[in-house]
């Protein structure tokens, strides 16, 4: 299994622009900055209330990597994949082991990971990036499976686009919706597929009538205006919208997680994606299935349509179980939901071009 890490990067100055639909919020690299409506000056989204959480995460990332390497070196029989994340609230490390045939108690007892580690064994194959379904409101490119458009963004060149999951596209390829070209991948300067983080952006063509991007997300109960970015915390109530499962809601369960995704093959056994590790994702208990990748993860809105939300993350992948030949989330077979999302404050570290000039569109 290949390992790709995220590298630290200094934050960039805030840039704000108006594209006729309210102010725009910078998607930060090392943190999140917001251009305020009153005077356009930058204010930090990391307040004193979450400063201790940030310090805890920095202190615990070394412990997370230590546990990750212990599990990796343990040669656990039947292990198909695993993830290791941080719960700063309980000050513990959470480990999920994906073992299709289960793990004998005798083997579990030999795992010496420490008193600060909670181990959960899932009788299933490893999680996969959710990319297998096309159609509906999904996005894709020629010859590849579909995903879900994430949050609307504005680019420095004046075009509009969407942030989505990096594994949904190959670099410099057209983006389609229901077989109609709507744009192209804007991936200059960083590795788009997985890379240090499963996160990317595409630009809409000005030649189509689909380039009118509104600062909102669509959910099962209607449209919700996006007002800004909220960094994830353990226990936060969040929702996501995807072309397969629609809107599902739940809670953030772990932060700063490293996950090993299973390899992806087609019905003939042809390899589509190798087994891959990504870093610094958040874990939740949302129901997600193939086709939901790239979809927006946002703060849970108040009841009713047109209630505001804040952007939290972009969906990457999750645990699915086969039921009647279809991959479904855990709750549909009486099991646990496990999903992984890329927080907007952890955009790709190798990006040198478009993410420095990409702005989340927010409603005024």
Secondary structure in CASP SS format (residue, H / E / C, confidence):
PFRMAT SS
TARGET T0000
AUTHOR 0000-0000-0000
METHOD secondary structure of the structure
MODEL  1
X C 1.00
X E 1.00
X E 1.00
X C 1.00
X C 1.00
X C 1.00
X C 1.00
X C 1.00
X C 1.00
X C 1.00
X C 1.00
X C 1.00
X C 1.00
X C 1.00
X C 1.00
X C 1.00
X C 1.00
X E 1.00
X C 1.00
X C 1.00
X C 1.00
X C 1.00
X E 1.00
X E 1.00
X E 1.00
X E 1.00
X C 1.00
X C 1.00
X C 1.00
X C 1.00
X C 1.00
X C 1.00
X E 1.00
X E 1.00
X E 1.00
X C 1.00
X C 1.00
X C 1.00
X C 1.00
X C 1.00
X C 1.00
X E 1.00
X E 1.00
X E 1.00
X C 1.00
X C 1.00
X C 1.00
X H 1.00
X H 1.00
X H 1.00
X H 1.00
X H 1.00
X H 1.00
X H 1.00
X H 1.00
X H 1.00
X H 1.00
X H 1.00
X H 1.00
X H 1.00
X H 1.00
X H 1.00
X H 1.00
X H 1.00
X H 1.00
X H 1.00
X H 1.00
X H 1.00
X H 1.00
X H 1.00
X H 1.00
X H 1.00
X H 1.00
X C 1.00
X C 1.00
X C 1.00
X C 1.00
X C 1.00
X E 1.00
X E 1.00
X E 1.00
X E 1.00
X E 1.00
X E 1.00
X E 1.00
X E 1.00
X E 1.00
X C 1.00
X C 1.00
X C 1.00
X C 1.00
X E 1.00
X E 1.00
X E 1.00
X E 1.00
X E 1.00
X E 1.00
X E 1.00
X E 1.00
X C 1.00
X C 1.00
X C 1.00
X C 1.00
X C 1.00
X H 1.00
X H 1.00
X H 1.00
X H 1.00
X H 1.00
X H 1.00
X C 1.00
X C 1.00
X C 1.00
X C 1.00
X C 1.00
X C 1.00
X E 1.00
X E 1.00
X E 1.00
X E 1.00
X E 1.00
X E 1.00
X C 1.00
X C 1.00
X C 1.00
X C 1.00
X C 1.00
X E 1.00
X E 1.00
X C 1.00
X C 1.00
X C 1.00
X C 1.00
X C 1.00
X C 1.00
X C 1.00
X C 1.00
X E 1.00
X E 1.00
X E 1.00
X C 1.00
X C 1.00
X C 1.00
X C 1.00
X C 1.00
X C 1.00
X E 1.00
X E 1.00
X C 1.00
X C 1.00
X C 1.00
X E 1.00
X E 1.00
X E 1.00
X E 1.00
X C 1.00
X C 1.00
X C 1.00
X C 1.00
X E 1.00
X E 1.00
X E 1.00
X E 1.00
X E 1.00
X C 1.00
X H 1.00
X H 1.00
X H 1.00
X C 1.00
X C 1.00
X C 1.00
X C 1.00
X C 1.00
X E 1.00
X E 1.00
X E 1.00
X E 1.00
X C 1.00
X C 1.00
X E 1.00
X E 1.00
X E 1.00
X E 1.00
X E 1.00
X E 1.00
X C 1.00
X C 1.00
X C 1.00
X C 1.00
X C 1.00
X C 1.00
X C 1.00
X C 1.00
X C 1.00
X C 1.00
X C 1.00
X C 1.00
X C 1.00
X C 1.00
X E 1.00
X E 1.00
X E 1.00
X E 1.00
X E 1.00
X C 1.00
X C 1.00
X C 1.00
X C 1.00
X C 1.00
X C 1.00
X C 1.00
X C 1.00
X C 1.00
X C 1.00
X C 1.00
X E 1.00
X E 1.00
X E 1.00
X E 1.00
X C 1.00
X C 1.00
X E 1.00
X E 1.00
X E 1.00
X E 1.00
X E 1.00
X E 1.00
X E 1.00
X E 1.00
X C 1.00
X C 1.00
X C 1.00
X C 1.00
X C 1.00
X C 1.00
X C 1.00
X E 1.00
X E 1.00
X E 1.00
X E 1.00
X E 1.00
X E 1.00
X C 1.00
X C 1.00
X C 1.00
X E 1.00
X E 1.00
X E 1.00
X E 1.00
X E 1.00
X E 1.00
X E 1.00
X E 1.00
X E 1.00
X E 1.00
X E 1.00
X E 1.00
X E 1.00
X E 1.00
X E 1.00
X E 1.00
X C 1.00
X C 1.00
X E 1.00
X E 1.00
X C 1.00
X C 1.00
X C 1.00
X C 1.00
X C 1.00
X E 1.00
X E 1.00
X E 1.00
X C 1.00
X C 1.00
X E 1.00
X E 1.00
X E 1.00
X E 1.00
X E 1.00
X E 1.00
X E 1.00
X E 1.00
X E 1.00
X C 1.00
X C 1.00
X C 1.00
X C 1.00
X C 1.00
X C 1.00
X C 1.00
X C 1.00
X C 1.00
X C 1.00
X C 1.00
X E 1.00
X E 1.00
X E 1.00
X E 1.00
X C 1.00
X C 1.00
X C 1.00
X C 1.00
X C 1.00
X C 1.00
X C 1.00
X C 1.00
X C 1.00
X E 1.00
X E 1.00
X E 1.00
X E 1.00
X E 1.00
X E 1.00
X E 1.00
X E 1.00
X E 1.00
X E 1.00
X C 1.00
X E 1.00
X E 1.00
X E 1.00
X E 1.00
X C 1.00
X C 1.00
X E 1.00
X E 1.00
X E 1.00
X E 1.00
X H 1.00
X H 1.00
X H 1.00
X H 1.00
X C 1.00
X C 1.00
X C 1.00
X C 1.00
X C 1.00
X E 1.00
X E 1.00
X E 1.00
X E 1.00
X E 1.00
X C 1.00
X C 1.00
X C 1.00
X C 1.00
X C 1.00
X C 1.00
X C 1.00
X C 1.00
X C 1.00
X C 1.00
X H 1.00
X H 1.00
X H 1.00
X H 1.00
X E 1.00
X E 1.00
X E 1.00
X E 1.00
X C 1.00
X C 1.00
X C 1.00
END
